[in-house]
Amino acid sequence: SIQRPNHKVVEEAPSPFLDPTTRKAMGEQAVALAKAVGYHSAGTVEFIVDGDRNFYFLEMNTRLQVEHPVTELITGIDLVEQMIRVAAGERLSFGQDDVKLNGWAIESRLYAEDPYRNFLPSIGRLARYRPPVEGAQADGTIVRNDTGVFEGGEISMYYDPMVAKLCTWAPTRLAAIDAMATALDDFEVEGIGHNLPFLSAVMGHQRFRAG
């Protein structure tokens, strides 16, 4: 595990760059695109945004995204369940106005890639794999870890190097980042090269924390 310096810095949370007006306009364009192509399932429309909040279509991913736990944590909606229900011919039981955004969530992808070797893939056996405790924490934050590996299992060269998707939720962005820093410190992985030190460093970087 990575030990993080125990220091407290008084920080002012930055104002979100993506304001409600821009978010609403993006959502409307995404819905219009899905309707135009007759798409009926979970999907993600991606945009590029400039400094003046003008946005431009980039691509549409017609599938569940790797970041779906973030959406689930801030909306309380199980996207996988909804995909299955829609595929079975059911209509959504809620409308857009029923979807409320609550708090902030952040996701770190734990990869079998070695940041000390220019992020080269690393294969081997997970001699130790101890993720942080999941669920509601004493400070009111939430930790979630989506994974398919286990201690003693092998990370081979034949598959994607992602080991786990570690997510945290908190009422504010900085609190979510601090919760992630703690969760990363509590994550124990041995036997392969991995990016936990890099992720931990990002959580403490002032430019990242400042948005």
C-alpha positions in Angstrom: 0.0 0.0 0.0 1.1 3.6 -0.5 1.6 5.8 2.5 0.2 9.3 2.0 1.7 12.2 4.0 -0.6 13.2 6.8 -1.1 16.9 6.1 -4.1 19.1 6.0 -4.4 21.9 3.5 -7.2 24.4 3.7 -8.7 24.5 0.1 -11.5 26.3 -1.5 -13.6 24.1 -3.8 -13.6 25.4 -7.4 -16.8 26.2 -9.1 -17.8 23.4 -11.5 -16.8 24.3 -15.1 -19.8 22.4 -16.6 -22.7 24.6 -15.6 -26.4 23.4 -15.5 -27.2 25.2 -18.8 -24.4 23.5 -20.7 -25.1 20.2 -19.2 -28.8 20.5 -20.2 -28.0 21.4 -23.7 -25.6 18.5 -24.0 -28.3 16.1 -22.7 -30.8 17.4 -25.2 -28.3 16.8 -28.1 -27.5 13.3 -26.8 -31.2 12.4 -26.7 -31.8 13.9 -30.1 -28.9 11.7 -31.5 -30.2 8.5 -29.9 -33.7 9.2 -31.3 -32.3 9.9 -34.7 -30.6 6.5 -34.9 -33.3 4.6 -33.1 -31.1 3.6 -30.2 -32.7 2.1 -27.1 -30.3 1.1 -24.4 -27.5 2.6 -22.2 -25.0 4.6 -24.2 -22.7 7.6 -23.9 -22.5 10.6 -26.2 -19.1 12.3 -25.8 -18.4 16.0 -26.5 -15.4 18.2 -26.6 -15.9 21.5 -24.7 -13.8 24.7 -25.2 -13.0 27.4 -22.7 -16.2 29.3 -23.5 -18.3 26.2 -22.9 -19.0 25.6 -26.6 -19.3 21.9 -27.2 -18.8 19.7 -30.2 -19.8 16.1 -30.9 -16.9 13.6 -30.6 -18.4 10.1 -30.6 -21.2 7.9 -29.3 -20.4 4.7 -27.4 -23.4 2.3 -27.8 -22.7 0.3 -24.7 -22.2 0.6 -21.0 -19.2 2.7 -20.1 -16.3 1.8 -17.8 -17.3 4.8 -15.7 -20.9 3.6 -15.1 -20.4 3.3 -11.3 -19.8 7.1 -11.2 -23.3 7.7 -12.7 -24.8 5.1 -10.4 -23.3 6.6 -7.3 -24.6 10.1 -8.0 -28.0 9.2 -9.3 -28.8 6.0 -7.4 -29.9 4.3 -10.6 -28.6 0.8 -11.4 -27.7 1.2 -15.1 -27.1 -2.5 -15.7 -30.6 -3.4 -14.2 -32.2 -0.7 -16.5 -30.4 -2.1 -19.6 -31.7 -5.6 -18.9 -35.3 -4.3 -18.3 -35.2 -2.3 -21.5 -33.9 -5.2 -23.5 -36.8 -7.3 -22.1 -39.2 -4.8 -23.5 -40.0 -2.8 -20.4 -40.3 1.0 -20.4 -38.3 3.1 -18.0 -40.2 3.7 -14.8 -38.8 7.2 -14.4 -38.4 10.3 -16.5 -35.5 12.8 -17.0 -36.9 15.1 -14.3 -36.7 12.2 -11.8 -33.0 11.9 -12.3 -31.3 14.0 -9.6 -27.5 14.4 -9.3 -26.4 14.0 -5.7 -22.9 14.7 -4.6 -19.6 13.8 -6.4 -18.1 10.5 -7.4 -14.7 9.7 -8.8 -13.3 6.6 -10.3 -9.7 5.3 -10.4 -8.8 2.5 -12.7 -6.3 0.1 -11.1 -4.1 -1.2 -14.0 -1.5 -3.9 -14.2 0.8 -1.2 -15.7 4.1 -0.1 -14.2 4.4 3.8 -14.0 8.1 3.4 -13.1 8.6 1.7 -16.5 6.6 4.2 -18.6 3.4 2.3 -17.9 4.5 -0.9 -19.6 2.1 -3.8 -19.0 2.9 -6.1 -16.0 1.9 -9.7 -15.8 2.1 -12.2 -13.0 0.3 -13.7 -10.0 -1.5 -11.5 -7.5 0.5 -12.6 -4.4 -1.6 -10.1 -2.4 -4.9 -8.5 -3.4 -6.6 -6.7 -0.5 -9.0 -3.9 -1.7 -10.3 -1.4 0.8 -13.5 -2.0 2.7 -16.5 -1.2 0.6 -19.8 0.5 1.5 -20.6 3.5 3.6 -17.7 4.8 5.7 -17.7 6.4 9.1 -17.2 9.9 7.6 -20.3 9.5 5.4 -18.4 8.8 2.1 -18.9 5.6 0.1 -16.3 3.2 -1.3 -17.1 0.8 -4.2 -14.7 -1.6 -6.0 -15.8 -3.3 -9.2 -13.4 -6.2 -10.0 -13.1 -9.7 -11.3 -9.8 -10.8 -9.8 -8.8 -12.5 -6.6 -5.7 -13.1 -4.5 -3.7 -15.8 -6.0 -5.1 -15.2 -9.4 -3.0 -14.5 -12.5 -2.9 -11.4 -14.6 -2.1 -12.7 -18.1 -1.0 -11.0 -21.3 -4.2 -12.0 -23.1 -6.7 -9.6 -21.6 -7.2 -5.9 -20.7 -4.8 -4.8 -18.0 -7.5 -3.3 -15.8 -7.6 -5.0 -12.4 -10.3 -3.0 -10.7 -12.4 0.1 -10.8 -12.2 1.8 -7.5 -14.9 4.5 -6.9 -15.7 6.9 -4.0 -18.6 9.2 -3.4 -18.9 12.2 -1.2 -21.0 15.4 -0.9 -18.3 17.5 -2.5 -15.5 17.0 -5.1 -12.7 17.5 -2.7 -14.2 15.2 -0.2 -14.6 12.5 -2.9 -10.9 13.0 -3.8 -9.8 12.7 -0.2 -11.9 9.6 0.2 -10.2 8.2 -2.9 -6.8 9.0 -1.6 -7.6 7.1 1.6 -9.1 4.1 -0.3 -6.0 4.0 -2.6 -3.7 4.0 0.6 -5.8 1.1 1.9 -5.5 -1.0 -1.3 -2.8 -3.7 -1.1 -1.5 -5.2 -4.3 1.7 -7.3 -4.6 3.0 -9.6 -7.3 2.6 -7.3 -10.3 3.6 -3.8 -11.3 0.6 -1.5 -10.9 -0.4 2.2 -11.0 -1.5 2.7 -7.4 1.4 5.0 -6.7 0.6 7.1 -9.7 -3.1 7.3 -8.8 -2.3 8.3 -5.3 0.0 11.0 -6.5 -2.7 12.4 -8.8 -5.1 12.7 -5.8 -2.6 14.9 -4.0 -1.7 17.1 -6.9 -2.8 20.6 -6.4 -3.7 21.3 -10.1 -5.9 18.3 -10.1 -7.5 19.2 -6.8 -8.1 22.7 -8.0 -9.9 21.4 -11.1 
